[in-house]
Amino acid sequence: MSEERFASAVVPGQKRNQNKPVRSHKVVFLGQSGTGKTSLIRQFVYRTFEPCYQATVGMDFVSKLVTLEAGHKIRLQLWDTAGQERFRALVPSYLRDSSVCVIVYDVTSRESFDSVYGWVEQVLEDRSRKEVILALVGNKVDLEADRRVQHSEGRAMAEELNMLFFEASSCKPDLVDAVFNGIAEGLSADPKAESDDEIVLEPQRHREASHRRKKCC
């Protein structure tokens, strides 16, 4: 597991935003093995792409700070889960306290698209729609010649299941950024994103000041 260190730089005129706590949201990625969940996350966090990755075993975790259009920041905790059937029993433990569930399918695989219903059903067994935002991502759009699932089909499924919808390619940073920025903006606009279940990270300067005050008599 890896996580970027949270730090804040002092910028004139932004002191108020600096002292505002940073809210951290758990974002869980689900979907069949081979749909490109790991590739999407690695492109967003590390700006790297490799055509082949070893299948995720169990779960991996990274996080990244995202600046929204309004200027304030949120931290996305990205949970990359294994898509193999033998790991499905572990999914409920990963879903605990999640803010967003992202279900990824491969646009060149009809089977991965058809499996979306099962993943959504599993999510809703553990998290209600009042607790979690659902997002659907059709990945590998760079393989247009091999496409088996049309954009209109993905959008129709997302509308049916009340999900955010994106199409992306792990080798195209702009499309990947659109997914994660869209999710971040969705969290910012959603009232339940301010629930007490979320983790709040206080800026470093504020934490240090609070610690010093506690030491004073």
N, C-alpha and C positions, 0 to 999 in steps of 0.2 A: 504494500500500500504506500502511496505517496501523497503528500499534501503541500501546496505552496505555503510558505511562511507569510502570515498576515502582517503587514506593516503599513504605516501611513506617512506620507511626506507632507511637510508643512507648506502649503501654497497660500499666498496672500489672498484674502477675501473668501477663503473656503474653510475657515475655522469651524463654522457651525456644522458643515457637512462632515468634517473630520471627526467631531465628537459624537456624531450620531452612530448608535450601535449598528453593526453590520449583521443583517439577518441571513442565516445559513439554511438552505433548503436541500433536503435529500431527494435526489432524482434517480430513480431506478430504471435501468434499461432491461427490457425483456424481449424475447423473440427467439425463433429457431436458431440453432447453431449455423454459422456461416452467413448470416444476413448482414454482418458488418458492424455490429454494435461496438466492438473494440476499436475498429478503424475510425468510426465517427468520433469517438471520445479522444483518441490519440491525435487526430487531426486538429480538433478544437483546442486541446490543452498543450500539445507539444509541436504542432505544425509539422507532423511527419505522416507519411503514408507508405505502407508496404503492401504489395499485392496479396501477400499470404501472411497470416498470423496463425500461431498455434491456438487451438480452441481454448477458451477460458475454462479453467477448472475451478468450480465453486463460485468465487466472487473476487473482483478487484475493485479498488477504490482510489479515486483522485478527486481533487477539488480545484476550482478556479473562481477568481473574483471577476464579476461581470459588472460593467458600468452601464446603467440604463439610459435611455434617451433623456429622462428627466434629470440625470446627473448623479443620482444616488447609486449606491453599489449594493449588490447582494452576492453571496457566495453560493455557488452550485456544488453540492457534494454529489459526484457522479459515481453511481454504483453499477459496475459492469458485471452482469450475471451470466452464468453458463446456460446455453440453450439446450443442451442435451437432456433427453428425457430422464436420465438417472438423477439429475439434479433438481427436478421439478419440485420434489418434496421440500427443498430448502427455500423456495420462493416466499412462502408466508413470513419467514423470519427476516428476509430482506425488505419486505414491504412495510414492516413496522415503522411508524413515524414518517413515512414517505410523504412528500408534498406533490411529487409528479411521478407518473409511470409512463415511460416512453416505450412503445412497442414498435419494433423495427421489423420490416419485411424486405425481401429482395425482389425488386421489380422484374427480375428474370426468372423468378420461382413462384408459380401459382400455388404450390403447396405451402410456402411460407406465408403467403397472403391469406390463404384459407385458414391457417392456424391462428390468425389474429383473434377470432371469436373466442377460442379457448383460453388465450392469454388474458383477454379482458374479463372473461368469466372468473378466472382465478384471482385476478386483482380484486374484483368486486365481492369476492367471498371474504376478503380480509379488510378491505378499505371501502367506505361508502363514497359516493360521488361528492358528498359534502366535505370529505376529508382530502381528496386527491384530485389533481388535474390529470386527465389522460391525453396523451399525444400519440399520433400515428405517423411513422416515418417510412416512406418508400425509398430504400437505398439502392445504389448502383445505377443511377440514371445515365451514367456515362456509357453503359452497355446498351444503348438504345436499340441496336440491331437485334439484341436477344430479348428484348422486353416481352414479358408475358402478361403483365398487369398494367393496364392503361391508367393514366393520371386520373381520368374521370371515375374509374372504379375505386381508386383509393380515396378520392374526395367523397364519393357517395358513401363508402363504408364509414369514414370519419364522421360524416353528418348523421348517419344512422346511429352510431354509437356515442355521439356527442363528444368527439375528440378534436383536439387541434390536429391539423394536417400539414405535412411537409413532404417534399421529395428532395433527395439529396444524393450526393456522391462523395464518398470519403476522400477522393483525390481532388475535390474542388473546394478549397477553403471558403469561398464566398457562400456556397450552398450550405456548408456545415455551420458556418457562423449564423446563417439565417435561422437554422433550427434552434440553436441554443439561445440566441437573442430573442427569438419568438417565445420560447419557453420562459425566459427570464421576465419578459414584458408581461406574459400571461400571469405569472406569479405576482408581479407588482400590482396588476389590476384586479386580482382576485381577493375578495374580502377575507377568505379563509387563510390566505397566506400570512395574515397577521395573528394567527392563533397562538395560544400559549404553548402549543406542542413544538413549535419551531425553536431551533437553537439560536441564541443571539450572541454574537461575538462583539465585544466592546473594543473600540480602537485602543491601541497600545498605550498612548499617552494618557487616556482617560483611566485605564486600569492602573497605571503606575501612580497617578494622582490619588486615586481611591485608596490604594495600598498605603501610601504615605499618610493619608488622613487617619486611617485606622490605627497607625502606630502612635499618633499624637495623643497626649493625655488631656 
